[in-house]
Amino acid sequence: MRRPEAGSLLGLVAVFAFFLISAGGIFASAAGTASWLNVAAEIGIVALPIGLLMIAGELDLSIGSVIPASSLTVAIISGYYGLPEIIGILAALAMGTAVGFVNGYAVNRTGVPSLIVTIGTMFAVMGLTLGLAVLLTGSTSTSIVPSPFFKAILGGFVGGMFQVTVFWWIGFIAIIGFALHFAPIGNWIYALGGDKVSARNAGIPTEKLTIGLFMLSGFSAAFVGVGQAMVYQSAQVAGGQSFIFNSIMCVVIGGVLLTGGFGSVMGIVLGTITFSMVNQGIYFTGFDPNLGSVIIGALLLVAVLMNDTFRQMALSYSKKKK
């Protein structure tokens, strides 16, 4: 009960039991599981770096514009102009990483809260995406027909139901989980979120770490955008905004404190699965789909109230051990 993910685990069990009783066996069937797991994978790839940023005391809202921008980048380069897909994919990933670098650099140099900085870059990227898409193609949407190889590894389905994105999500979980909980950089991230000045005085390269976390966020958002282009075989200027608040909700439901310095990768994963279960599970019941938003809102409020409680319990337990 003293772990950051304790509350999210309880929430997950409660939500799963609720929909299992309300919707019956179809919710836990392969098709039912695929419906919420596919949603969880896309949001989860974005939520993981957002979680790291929030643990470090920062926030990134620009992902809402990076996702459609990266989708259009690969669609325009490889779909409209017909260049090799690897060029379009690398360009899209580089674009997202560059936006992350600009965010981190601006936060360090200006001292302006990351919330404001990333709102600014979000609108800037949205405007550039719209302007360049119309200038280059004369349209706000572009189609792409991926080759079988890239379709299989980035937009394919396993067993006809599970998106290959699920396996990429597992890879992201393993790498980011190792970095946060088993590598020295993980302690740096917690220290950065706990007290930035003390972390800098302790010799932690806080500025480089901040830039690196924003670059990871931009890269992950671009990766999801590329995957969406491969799955839907088209890209549009509009889209991606829902990822902003959905990813933040997943992270908060997963036990990460809004004030930073506390959270875990497992908690973020559990929060993402819980959010996706509610998001998709409501369609398996006879309830009004709008009830899903009510449940998610209630979960968010309970999570915020409980997260600090679990943190206090962890701190008191740590003091007793000393």
N, C-alpha and C positions, 0 to 999 in steps of 0.2 A: 504493500500500500504506500510505500515511501518513494517508489520509482515514478519518474515523470509520466510514464505511459499507463499508470494504474487506473486513472479515471477513464482514459480512452478505451482501455480493455473492458471495463465495466459497461461503458456506453455501447461498445460493439456487441457484446453479448446480449444486452437488453434489446438493441435494435434488431439483431438477427432473430431473436426469439419472437419479437413482436411481428415481424413480417412472415416468419415461418408459420405462426399461428393464424395470421390474417389472410395470407395468400395460399397457404398449403404447401404441398411438396414441390410445386413447380418453381417456387422461389429458390430452393436448394438444388434443383435439377441442373444438369449441365448447361442447358440453354439459359436458365435463370441466373446461374452463377456467371456465365459469360457476359450477360447484359450489364451487371454492375462491375465486374472485374475489368472489362474493356474501358469503361468510363474511369475507373480508379487508376488504371495504368497511365492514361493520358494526363490526368490531373496530378497523379503522383510524381511523374517525372519533373513537373514544374514545382510541386509542393516541397520536394526534398531540398533544393537549393534555397527556396523561399524560407524554409524552416531554419536552415543554417544562418541565413541573413538575420532572421528574427532573433535567434539565439545570440547573435553578435550585436544585437541592438539596432539593426537596420531593416529597411523595407524596400521592396522593389515592385512598383506598379507598372513599370514599362513593359512587363511581359505581355500585357494585353495588346500591345501594338507590335511586339517582336514576332509573335506567333503568325499573324496574317502576313506580316512583311516577309518573313522567311518562306512562307508558302508561296507567295507571289514571286519571290526571287528565284526559287527553283523552277516554278512554272514558266516564268518569262524566259529564263536562260535556256532551259532544256525543252520546254514545251513550245513556246512561241518562236524562239530563234533556232531551236533544234540542236543546240550544242550537247556534248556528252553529259549524261546525268551527274556524273561525279563532279563535274565543274559547277553545275547548278547547286548541288548539295553542299559542296565545300564553300561556295560563295554565300549561301544562306547561313551556314554555321558561323562563318567569319563575320557576317553582318551582325548576327545576334551577339557574338562575343565582343565585337567592337562597341555595340551599344552598352554592354555591361561595363566595358573599360571606361567609357565616357561617364557613366553613372558614378562609378567608384572614384574616378579622378575628380569629378566635380564635387562630390561629397567631401573628399579630403581637402581640396583646395579652397572651397568656399565656406565650409562649416555650416552650410544650409542643411536642414534635416533631409534625410534621404527620401522621405515621403514627398516633399516638395520637388526635389531634384528629379525624381523618377516620374512624377506627374508631368513635369516639363518635357522630359525626353519622350514620354509616351505620346504626347500631342505632336511633338516634332516628328517622330517616326511615323505617326499616322498621316500627317500632312505630306511628308515626303513619299510615303508609300502610294497615297492616292495620286499625287501629282506625277510621279514617275510612271505609275501604271498607265495612266491616261496618255501621258506623253509618248510612251514607248509602244503601247498596244492599241490605244484609242478606246480602251474599255476598262472597267473596274474589276473584271474577272478574266482569268486565263485558264485554259485547260492544258492538261499534260497527260500523255499516255506513257507511263513508265515501262521500261523493259521488264521482262519476267524476273530477272535477278533482283533489281531494286524493289520491284513490287513485292517480291517474296520476303525480303529481309526488312523492309520498312513499312509495308502496307498490306502484308498478307494475313491470312487467317489460318490457324491451326485447327484441324478438325472441322473447318467450315464455321466455327463459332468464335474461337478465341483469337483476338488480334495478336500479331507478333509483338506488338508494343508491350504486351504483358511481360514478355521475356526481357525486353530492353529495360523495363521498370525494375525487374529483379536485379539486373546488372547494376543499375544506378543505385539501388538500395545497398548492394554489397560494397560497392566502391565508397559511397558517401558514408555508409555505416562504419566501415573500417577507418576512414579518415577522421570521423568525429569521435569515435569511442576507443580506438586502438593506436592512433598515430599522434605524435606530439602536436600537430596542427589542431587537433580537436580541443586540447586544453587551451590553446591560444584563442580559439573561437569563444569558448566559455569565458575566458578571462576578458576578452574584448567586450562581451556583452555585460559582464559584471561591473567592470570599472575600466573605461578606456584609458584614462590617464595612468592608472596604476599599471595596466598592461604594457603601456609604452615605456614607463620607467623601469619595468622588469626586463626590458630588452626585446619585447615582442614587436616584430615589424608590422605595426597596426595598419599603416597606410597600404602596404603591399597586400596584406591579408584582406583588407576591405575591398580593394580593387579586384583581387582574385575571386572573392565571393560573388561580387556583382557580375564578373565575367562568366562564372559558372552558371549563374542565374540566366544570363542572356543566352549562353550556349544551349542550356536545357530547353528554354522556350523555343529557340530556333529548331532544335531537334524535333520537338513536338509539331512545330509548323511543317517541317519537311515530311514527317510521317503522315500528317493530315493530307498534304498534297498527293502523296502516294496512295492513300486509302480512297479519297474521294475523286482523285484524278482531275481536280480543278482547284483553283485558289481565288479568293475574293478579298477585296480591300476590307470589307466589314467582317468582323468575327474575331474571336480571341478575348474580347472584353470580359466574358464570363469567367475566364480563367483567373482573373485578378482576385476577385472576392472568393471564388470557390477554393483556390489554393490557400488563401489566408485562413479561411474557415477550417480547412482540413488540418492546417498546422496548429491552430488554436484548439480545436477539438482533440488534437493529438497531444495536448499537454504543454505546448511551448508557451512560455510567458510573453505577454506583449511587451514587457519591460526588458526582456532579454536575459541571458545568463542561465537559462533553465530549459531543458527539453531533451528529446532523444529521437533518433531515427525510427526506432520501433514505434514510438508514440505517433510520429507523423504518418507512418504506414497505417497504423490502426485507425487514426483519425480520417485518413483518406478513404479507407475501406468503409468505415461507418457512414461517411458523407455519401459515398456512391451507392451504398445499400439503400439509404433513404431516398436518394435522387431517383433511382430506378425501381426500387421495390414497391413504391406506391402504385406503379402501373400494374402490378400483379394482384392488387387488391381491388375491392369495389369502392374504395374511398375516392373522394374528390382529389385529383392530382395536386390541387393547391395546398392540400394538407401536408404534402412533402415539405413545402417551404416553411410551414409552421413548425414541423418537427426539427428541421435543420436550425431554424432560429432559436428554438428552445434548447437544442443541444449546445449551440454556441454560447448562450448565456450561462448554462449550467457549467460548461467547460471553463469559461472565464472565472466563474465564482470558485470552482473547485481547484483550478490549477495552483492558485496561490496557497490554498490549504495543503495540498500535497507537497509544495515546496517547503512550507513551514514544518511539516512533519519530517521531511528529509533533513532539514537543518537541525531540528531538535534531536533527531536520532544520531546525527553526526557528532553533535556536542556531547551527548551521553557516552558515545564510544570513546571520546577523549578523556 
